[in-house]
């Protein structure tokens, strides 16, 4: 039953996203700017949850790890 409720909630989120996207694009928001704003809003909304919920599980952020992330970002 929990899985079914999660599936329904996800479908409603997809429907809401589709409606908001359609309205924004019909109003005249650029197709390039809209995904950027969407990702920034998602970052702002999800970052506190990720920080609090995974605070004890993450590895410490060292200089070596930052360099690896940098090269991974450059190389894709």
C-alpha positions, -999 to 999 in steps of 0.1 A, spaced: 0 0 0 29 24 8 44 17 -26 11 26 -43 7 58 -24 43 68 -32 36 60 -69 5 82 -69 23 110 -51 51 109 -77 25 109 -106 9 140 -91 43 157 -88 49 149 -125 15 164 -134 21 195 -114 55 199 -130 41 195 -164 14 221 -158 38 246 -143 62 241 -172 35 245 -198 22 277 -182 57 292 -178 66 285 -214 33 298 -227 38 330 -207 71 335 -225 99 322 -203 129 312 -223 135 275 -229 171 280 -218 164 300 -186 136 279 -173 157 247 -166 183 269 -149 157 285 -126 142 250 -119 175 236 -109 184 265 -87 150 262 -69 155 224 -65 190 230 -50 176 255 -25 147 233 -15 166 200 -13 200 210 2 188 214 38 172 179 37 203 164 23 225 181 48 204 171 78 195 135 67 230 125 55 251 144 80 265 113 98 269 91 67 291 113 44 328 112 43 348 142 53 355 167 25 392 167 19 414 186 -6 421 153 -25 384 147 -28 378 182 -41 405 178 -67 388 145 -78 354 163 -81 370 191 -101 386 167 -126 354 147 -128 334 178 -136 359 188 -163 361 154 -180 323 148 -177 
